[in-house]
């Protein structure tokens, strides 16, 4: 019997079809499921679907060592088989939740000459597909919404990238056109990002282009083919933190009509309860405690008498250092972005000495127990989170709060993209200026979502006041790691590691893009790392921190031969770290397997497909054979 392959994309195509003119007039054919709805009514559902990106942070944050996890441990281990939908939410969001709803919004808006709405639709489409291809690599694009197909051919990333840019440029074109439509509150009431502000949406579209170009910064033709365009788009994108792309979340905690009205990371959803925790690498970066390793043995160099920093620290820290009582050496973002069990009753949240004295611990890849101590939850307790009882976490804190917005893209992030482009172009002064703006923008962004605990009881909230944060941040930016940093001491590591901090942890997908394009700082010769040239079955050969070309100081993969990183990957990885997430299982592996199997250079059905290096991380084009 002939097997018929039909993907989730096909199902969406069959369920949602573009209406003819006659259908447009006959809106009451089906009272329970109208045949036609106005374009603006698609908008709120399309936007709220972006919570799916936070679902996949559960996979990408462990891959970037932002988080450890006891839940998505397969991703922390860089190996997972094609038997689960975990890590497939962005796929589902793009093809299904937004899918034909977004296509209908765009097509109906074009037909009605609703240029503003069409422009918003194209900007959303460009953003979603940019994220989708970066996470999964090759995708069904041309066949995605072709009705009647029983299988969908894949397009390679080299063809998807220019299409994403074309959608973004189309968005800008429509947003710049005179729109004679009288929308009233139709867009503003349904747009949970910019409330219908077309100028901000245009900046958003330029921001998508910046991100797209930035992911190509390590390709051999970046400076000649992409850098100037990135600079132009950055200068036309976000101008301040007020332009940040965030989605309003209603919240309501246990009083909300539906749990999904709360932020995915809030206490009410029980996602970050104690299954996810800060990785020890995150603690090292945020506290300026990246250790020094013996280059011969890979062991850390012990220091007696210091239980908190029991090893000698690297001579050059990139973000801050442990001289916290010297003004400018303490980065207050650690008190907001990371969790600590210190000051459980919020008694000293406005006392600088007490805040600086707090201790932060990070976990391993799959356990909260790290090399020094145990990581707490993101709410600051070593127990499962709860929003009820005598001791609880309330509504949570910062971005881990029931009513915190979802973050899509920030001004700070785009400034770091610009700084990296200038660096690659040899314009170090411009790179340093953009870098400093990026750090200051992330500090402003961080402060914006601080929620103080005013009751001084263990019921959630941030463990620093906004006023103290601002004071310490002013000292930090005036210090040696920001304004005091000279061109002579400035490096690519400063740009990329501060960008990593700015993306923590909401932007793990983009941080993973950066780590993959720099190949996890793997030591190799030739065009790209491969078996025998960067790794073998038992180890990954990574650059030491003393190597000037190493980007992420202190970052070592699990099979690197340094202390606390002397493991190995699943034998099916053939020694390689993960370079892409597999497509959603219930879409492609169940119903589109024939098309998936044709992919090169590694078949989508191979055990190590997740190790296939995507086009954006190659210096040139992909190999055309296995």
Secondary structure, 3 states (H helix, E strand, C coil): CCCCCCCHHHHHHHHCCCCCHHHHHCCCCCCCCCCCCCCHHHHHHHHHCCHHHHHHHHHHHHHCCCEEECCCHHHHCCCCCCCCCCCCHHHHHHHHHHHHHHHHHHHHHHHCCCHHHHHHHHHHHHHHHHHHHHHHCCECCCCCCCCCCCCCCCECHHHHHHHHHHHHHHHHHHHHCCCCCCCCCCCCCCCCCCCCCHHHHHHHHHHHHHHHHHCCCCCCCHHHHCHHHHHHHHHCCCCCHHHCEEECCCCCHHHCCCHHHCCCCCHHHCCCCCCEEEEHHHHHHHHCCCECECCCCCCECECCCCCCCCECECCCCCCCCCCCCCCCCCCCCHHHHCCCCCCCCCCCCCCHHHHHCCCCCCECCCCCECCCCECCCCCCCCCCCCCCCCCCCCCEECCEECCCCEEEECHHHHHHHHHHHHHHCCCHHHHHHHHHHHHHHHHHHHHHCCCECCCCCCCCCECCCHHHHHHHHHHHHHCCCCCCCCCCCCCHHHHHHHHHHHHCCCCHHHHHHHHHHCHHHECCCCCCCEECEEECCCCECECCCCCCCCCCCCCCCCCECECCECCCCCHHHCCCCCCCCCCCHHHHHHHCHHHHCCCCCCCCCCCCHHHCCCHHHCCCCCCCCC
